[in-house]
Each structure stands twice: as structure tokens, then as C-alpha cells.
Amino acid sequence: LFDLDGVLYDAPRTGYLEDVKRRQVEFIVERLGVPRADAPALQQEAFALANQTARGLQRMGFAFESKEFVAYCRQGGAPKYLKPDDEVIEAVRALSVPALVFTNTGEREAEVCLECLGLDEPGLFQGIVGSDSYSEPKPNRAAFEVALGRAGLSLEEAHRAVLFEDSAKNAAAAKSLGLYSVLVTETAERQANVQERAEAAHAVIDRISIGAIDALGLGLYDA
């Protein structure tokens, strides 16, 4: 299982997620009627509350459709910011086991990102498990149950699955449920906290590459 943002591409360096956050603030102002001065703090509070901004805002009492929010915030940004990374493409292509994308964003929006990243070739991923498929986002247990089910596994078989994730919360949840959890820490900022973040996962790698994944010794590539 591969998370999308921050795992299959380096989120801070591309600027894509910054654009998404900017549009989230715009949505909060334009669609929810929150004063512009208050919107950035509200966006951060909502994400901290639910690990997904849309769900956090809804828990706060704001009424809107999650799909509308995701479409608004992700609209048009991916082609501008996301480019193929040959090292990531080769790492996924060479896997000898099935792979799924497991993300807290919408599945159609994730598809667009994969197209921009050159990760949409047939057979590369079995599919996408996104926020359309579960009622509560990662790190909630229900989201993992859906993802495992899509991979043909029960929760009791979670030990057969590997999750590549850049969120310590999500990595820790995966580890507690029995998945082999790998934290991907690409940026210098994340590397500075790697010691404490490592406690959330079984292993830590810098980025997605054949060398980094093979070094885990999990047998994800043919000998």
C-alpha cells in the first residue's frame, strides 16, 4: 500500500500541497463564509482534528459535500506541479507483489496525480483506495479495513501487507493493526525529526526507490 502525497512524490519541493492548502483556505472563505483573517488557522485546526481538512470542518459543524471540497481544492493543480520521477516509477514497476494507492484524498483526484506522475500505466497499481471508499480517513481503523479488503486481505491478515506512508499518525496506526509500516521522510525538515518519527514505524526510508525498498528485506522484488 502506498500513500500518495509525500510518498509517490516529494510534496514540499513540488509546491503542489501548498497550492491545495491555499485553495482550502479559499473554500473556507468563499463557500463557508469564514472571515479571511480566520481561515488559515481554521484550516490547520480542522486538519489536526481529523487528519483530513474536509472531515475536520464537518466535525466542527460546517455543512458541505466532501467531494465538492476535494474537487475545488485539487482542481487544476496537479498538471502544473507534478512531474514524473523515473526512480519512483521504476521502484513501483519492479515490484513482484500487487500494489495499491491508499490516500485520504478523492480517488478521481488521485488518478489525475498518478497521470501527471507517470504512474498510471496499466498494471502498475491494482487500484486506488481513497476517501470515496470509507467514512473516516486514515488513521482510523475502518479506512485500513477497506484498503486491506481491496487487497484481498482481512484485518487478521494485516501482517501480510506493507504501508509506505509519510504521516507518523498513519504509520503508527498501521503498525498497531499489524501492517509492516514504512515511514518515508524525504525532506530535511522531516529528517530532523526522524528519530522520534521512527518510533511510529518498523522502518524509515528517505524516498521511494528500488534500493531503499529492497534494503528493507521484505521480498518485494524478485531475487
Buried (B, 14 or more C-beta within 10 A) or exposed (E): BBBBBBBBBBBBEBEBBEBBBBBBBBBBBEEBEBEEEEBBEBBBEBBEBBBBBBBBBBEEEBEBEBBEBBEBBBEEBBEEBBEEBEEBBEBBEEBEEEBBBBBBBBBBBBBBBBBBBBBEEEEBBEBBBBBBBBEBBBBBEEBBBBBBEBBEBEEEEBEBBBBBBBBBEBBBBBBBBBBBBBBBBBBEEBEEEEEEBBEBBBBBBBBBBBEBBBEBEBEBEEE
